[in-house]
């Protein structure tokens, strides 16, 4: 491409956490520029946010409908190439569908929608239009996660037998949604968050990471969801037994009432020949444990890393790469794919290495199956989509 890709943002205005993260990630590699936005449902906030981000007044919109409609009417050399959606869950589907209908690619914060039905509608629209939908499952963007995935794919561990993934947080250990915490307020509100709280918010990340690294698909599950803090409307803790399509077993734990924990996502995968372990809060290290051999410590930025891991590494060994860089890897790979399509070329495997609409559908199916399982006395539920 001889130019940057042009991005429009829905949501993510002043003081919004994830919107700022998306903008930083999109900007890291210099391939994307923010050109317009419908940054808040509150007109004053939308206008103020546009000024803070140095957007032109005529491209600071008051709602996503106006933004998508007016941007689609601009000349090809001015209009945006894609829409990024960083609103709460309940406000994902409508702007995503409208963007696709008007010919725009989409980046969307997970989960993809509020329900499995909405997710399937978006998948159908993507298939009809040939456009690209990227879902920001951040943790799949880390170089060491990609190294682990490649080692599994190459059969280094042998056939996978067990997957253990845990995601404990402690920030909802009290009824903070009634104490002025805006993030907690919408994430614990069924009308805004959906059928599940904790499992929808972070359990989906754990499930996607388990499938991404292992290369397997969840085929059955047995779930136990809990509301631990009295007065909360959605689950804040849960445990899920898993079965994968190769016969492997798994355990998934997600909790937002694990007092003292920060963002302690951790995954262990065991095969016939050994196992591997990765911690999100120490992301530059991958521990590999071999059967009857000494354990190995893999580190980011080293020559022994796989090509796919190197493709997603920016700095030499010993220079930490973290959450923002992992997020940027997803944006960069998406941008390279969109650029390739605009130029009429075929994206490489490395370019296509980002979560897409299929991941979004599986994420919503995970939520709905987990909730159904937890509400039933039946032991095992088939993973239905």
N, C-alpha and C positions, 0 to 999 in steps of 0.2 A: 504494500500500500504506500502511496505517495502522500498520504495524509493520515491524521488521527481519525479514529472512529468517533462519531458524535453521539453522546448519551443524553437522554432526558430522564429525570428522576421523579418518581411519585412517592411522596412522603419524605421523611428524613430531614425535616426542617430544623430550625434552631433548637438546640438542647436534645435532639434525638440521638441516641447512642449508635444504633446500627447504621443509620444513614451516613454518619461521619466515617464509620469504618469502611463502608462501601466506597465512598469518595476517595479515601486514602488508598485503598487497594486498587481501585481503577486507575489511579494516577501514578502508581509506583513505576511502571514500565514505560510511561510516556506514550502509550498507544491510544489513549482515550481522553476525550475532553468533555466536560459537562457543559452543555449548551443551553439547556432549559430545564425547568422544573415546575411541578405542581407540589410544593413542598409541605403544605399543611392544609387541613380543612378549614382552618381559621384564616380569613383573608389578611389580617394584619400580620400574623406570623409568617404567612406565605410570602408577603411582600418584603418583610424585614429579612427573612432568610435569603431571598433572592439577592438583596443588596449585599448581605454579608458574603455571599459567594460570587459577587461581581457578575451576576447574570443580567443581561439586558432587560429593561423594564417590560418590553413587549414579548419577552420569552419567559417571564415569570408569571405563571398561570395560577388561577385560583381553584382549579379542579382538574382532574386528570382527563375528563371528557374534552374540555377545551384544549388542553395541551395536545392530545393525540390528534384531534380533528384539525387544529391549525397547523401542527407540524406536518401532517400528511399533505397539506395543500402547498407547502413551500417547495421551491425548486429543488431538484435532486441534489444539487451541490450545496444546499443549505440545511435541508431537513436532517433530523436525527437518524441514526442507523439502528438504535435500539433503545428500549425503555427499561430502566431498573426500578423495581417495585420494592420498597422498604417499609411498608405499612404493617400494622398488626394483621394477624391471620385472616380475619373476616373481610379485609379489604384487599386481598390478593387477586381473587378471581376476576372481578369486573375489569380492572385496568389491564390485566394480562390478556384477557379475551379480546378486549377492544384493540389493544396494541397489535395483536396477531391479525385481527380482521382488517387493520389498516396497513398491513405490510411491514410491521416493525418486529425485529427480533426482541427477545425478552430475557432479562436477568431478574430472578425473583428470590427473595429471602425465603428460607424454608420455614414451615412447611408450604407446599405449593399452593394450597387452598384450604378451605374450611371443611371440605368433605371429600370422600373418594369419588363421588359422582362429579363434582367440579373438576377434580384432577383428571378424570377420564375425558371430560369435555375438552380440556386444554390439550390433552394428548391427541385427541382426534383433530383438533384445529391445527396443531403443529404438523401432523401427518398430511393434512389437506394442503397446507400452505408451503411446506418445505422450509419453513423458517426454523430458527434455532431458539430453544428455551434452555437457559442455564439456571440451575438451582444451586444456591450457595451453601452446600454442605462443606463448611470450611475445613474440617479436619482431614478430609481426603486430599487437601492441597499440600500437606507437609511433605518435604522430601523424604523423611524416614518412613512415612506411611507408604509412599510410593516404592521405596526400597523393599519394604516388607511384602507388599503386594507382588512385586516382581520375583522375589525369592520363592514365594508360594507358587506363583505361576510356573516357574522353572523346575518345580518339584524338589526344591532343596530340603523341605521338611517331609517329603513323602506325602501320602494321602492324609488329609486333614481329619483329625479325630474329635477335637474339642475346641470350642471357642468360648472364652470368658471375657465379657466386656462390662465394665462398670463406669457409671457416671454420677458420682456424688457431688452435690453442691449443698451449701448450708444457708443460702440467703433468704429462704422462705421458712426458716425455723420458727418465726413468729408471724402473726397476722399482719405482716407489713403492708399488705394491700389496703388496709384501713388506716394506715399511718402516713399517707401522702406519697407512697412510692408508685409512680405512674407505670413503671415497667411491671411491677407486681400486680397492679390493678387490672390491666387488660389481660395478662397471662393467666390469671385465675378466674376470669369471667367467661363462662361457657358461650355467651353470645359473641364474644370477640376472639376467643382462643380455640373453641371447638369442643369436641367430646372429651378431650383429655388435657390435663394440665402438664404435669411433670413428664409423662411419657410422650406427649405431643411435642413438648418443648425440647427436651434433651434426650429422651429415650429414642427418638427417631434418629438423632445423630449417632447414637451407639449402634443401632441396628444397621444403619447405612455403612458405618465404618467396618462392622463385622463382615458384611457381605462384600464390601469393596476389597478388603485385604485378602479374605479367604477365597474369593472368587466363587463362593457358594451362594445359594439362595435359601432363605428361611422357608421351610415347607410346612411345619407345624409349630404350635406354641401353646403354652399353658401359663396364664397370667394371673397375678394377684396384685391389684391396685389398691392403694390405701389413701385415705384422707387422715393425716396424723394431727394436724393443727385444727382444733375445734373451730367451727364457723367457716371453714374454707369450702368453696363450692366444687372444686376439681381436685383430682388426685395430686398429691405432692410427694408420693413415694410409690415404688413398685418393683416387683420382681417377676421375671419371665423366664421360664424354661423354654429352650429352643431345640428344634430338630431341623437339620439342613438337608438339602436334596441329595447329598451323597451318603446320608446316614449318620453324619457327625452329630454330636450333641452340643448344646450350648447353654450358657447362663447369661442373662442380661439383667443388671440392676441399675436403676436410675432413681435418684432421690434428691429432693431439694430441701430436705429437713435434716441433712447430715451435718449437724452443728459443727462449725470449725472448718469445714471443707470449702475450698474456693471453686475451682473448675477442674476437678480431679479425674478427668476422663482417662481410662486405662484399658488396654486390651492385651490379652494373651491368647495365642493360637498354638495348638499342639498338633503335631503330625506324627507319623511313624518313626521318623529319624531324629526329631527334636522339636523345640518350641521357640517362640519369640515373644517379646514383651515390649510394649511401647507406652509411654506416659505423656499425655498432652502437655503437662506442666514442665516436662524435661524433654522437649520435642526433638532435640538434635541427637539423641541417643536411641539406638535400637539394641536391645539385649537378645542375643541368640544363644540358646542352650541346646547342646547336642547330646544325644544318647551315648554314654560311655566316652565322651570327649570333653575337653575343657570348653567352658562357655566363651563366647566372643562378644566384644562390644564394638558395634558399628557406630561411626560418627559422621555427621554431615560434612560435606566438602572434601572428602577423601577420594583418591584415585580409584579405589576399589568399588565405589558406588556404581549402581547400574546406570545405563544411559538415561532412562526415564527419570531417575532421581536427580541426575546431574542437570537435566533439562529444567528442573524445578528448583535448582539451587543457585543463589545469586552471589554469594561471597565465599572466600576461602575458609577452610576448616578453622575452627576456633572462634569464628565470628557468628554469634547466635542468630538463627533465623526463627521467627516466631509466628504468632497469630496473624499479624498484618501481612507478612510475606506469604503465608499459606493462602490467605484470602486472595492476595494479588495473583497467585499462581492460577487460581480458578478464573479470574478476570482475564489474565494474559492468554490462557489457552482458549478461552471463549473468543477473545478478540482476534486471535490468529485464525481461528476457524471461520469467523464471520468475514474477515478480510480475504481469506482464501476463496470463499464462495463468491464474494463480490468481484474478485479478479478472475473468476472462472477456473480456478485450479482446485485440486483435491486436497483437503486437509490431511495432514499426516496423523499417525496414531498418537503421537505426543500432543499434537494440537487438540485432538478430540478427547483428551483425558480430563474431563470435567463432568460433574453430575448434570444430567439432563432430565427431560420430562419423564422418562421411564422411572428414574429414581424418585421423582415426586409422587408418581402413582403408587409405587411400592411403599413410600413413607406414609401416605394416607391409608393404604391398606393395612400397614402395621398398626397404626393407631386404632382403626376400626376393629381389627381382629383382636387386639389386646383388650380393648374395652369389652367386647362381646365375651371373650374368654373369662375375664374377671367377674363378669356378672352371671356366669353360668356355673353349674356344678359339674359340667363335663370336663374331664381331665385334659384331653388334647383337642385343639381346634386346628383344622386344616387352614393353612394360610391362603385365604381367598381374595381374589382381586376382581 
